[in-house]
């Protein structure tokens, strides 16, 4: 199978790259905007690709003819999406159309990553059939990309995920686990919200379900998060407990005190029954995920 990844410099993209380049049955094409930031360059071909450029997308997919395209590229900074709506639309909606158009021309299957932020958080955890009601422009953009695919003739899979975390190379953005670990080790005083609930997702788990969906060419929407639903405060508390850090400097605060530009859903989380049954998805527990991260950090150190 020939698989093309977009956003291969990002966290999920890197995990997919490292898993798929070791798969004897996969010919891998990795793409991202700019140069390749991954050190290991073996067993895949890399292309600089701006997916907001329709001509470039069409040309590359037509020439390489992948059977599956996994789109991991997106604008995910929720507050920045409120400020830069045009840029958000270009990457989260328009680029998805360009990919879908290019895929349908060669009968390729498109896998798109979506988010819990398509929901308002009033009735979580959610199944795949629950009705979306986004509160932020980011959530709206991701919902529009879902609706675009549902109306398109391309063969598609949508994987909805929540707070992806993990270890990668030269990443543009951090993630909650590595940030909290560093801050706790320094003994910083941390104000953490305790009225938002999420199911954080290990990047390896999300990569695994992408690959399961790719190999089965599964059609439809699937939930693809971690299995532990907890408050943001509990996430940090459990990180502290895992590493033996004191929680004396952790302070509970409410979302209202932050004055964030984008509105966040209070409680999401996903019911994973469909993904387990149809795809064989089996995510790690949060504590198991922290052990995996420990091993990866040892290699980097």
Secondary structure, 3 states (H helix, E strand, C coil): CEEEEECCCCHHHHHHHHHHCCCCCCEEEEEECCCCCCCCCCCCEEEECCCCCHHHHHHHHHHHCCCEEEECCCCCCHHHHHHCHHHHHHHHHHHHHHHHHHHHHCCCEEEEEEEHHHCCCCCCCECCCCCCCCCCHHHHHHHHHHHHHHCCCCEEEEEEECCEECCCCCCCCCCHHHHHHHHHHHCCCEEEECCCEECCEEHHHHHHHHHHHHHHCCCEEEECCCCCCEEHHHHHHHHHHHHCCCCCCEEEECHHHHCCCCCCCCECCECCHHHHHHHCCCCCCHHHHHHHHHHHHHHHC
